[in-house]
């Protein structure tokens, strides 16, 4: 899409400005009549991201991709990057495990889950959350589930993952409540501030020790275990079912098989 014909103030030719290409990581390329106009437009976008967002909308970025622009990021000095509205979607267990195995900084992928979700910035998969039975045996059978993993990409512009964690924590709690659990918990390292959890309505319960779950009866990986942790929780209020009273949900000893009840969605 090209703007109305006019004379370029830099080269004197007919002014041309169009959107040439958009990549999955949010980078894009403009086509202009001259390099001077391109440099001028780039400087204007850096100076006023709101104006840049409106310009990219005018040039058809949303029509071309089918995604809604949230803003134009400065790209950490590497040129502006398109930041799309975040969307939470279903994800299969194999896809979530592969994503965690590739992108998590200090723990491996879980071996089982109850449910999970993914979050997307336009066409880019930015993060996943997996929810399962509590790791602590004493908390099993009490209507409690645990966010075992939450992982976001750190190889793209950091502004693209803004709000990803809080949206995933919020979605995990809402889905657990829909499934009639009464409480959801998770653990963070003491060197993590928990801002995303607080934003999603979770409450810090205090220190939760730093030992591993490995024992002579059940071998567990102690990777990342010897770091003090804090436990966070959110009390849930599932709606009462119509009809006869049913007992509260109990987390059984078995877990959903990989991929059960979820399907991978791709653009």
Protein Blocks (a to p, Z undefined) as FASTA:
>chain_A
ZZdddddfklopacddddfbdcfkopacdddfbfklmmmmmmmmmmmmmlmmmmmmmnom
mmmnopacfbdcehlonapadddddddddddfklmmmmmmmmpmkbccdfbdfbdcddde
hjbcfbdcdddddfblklgonlpacdfbdcddfkbcfklmgoklmmmmmmmmmmmmmnop
abdcddddfkbgolmmmmnopacebjebjadfbdfklccdfehklpccdddddddddddd
ehjddddddddfbdcdehiaiacddZZ
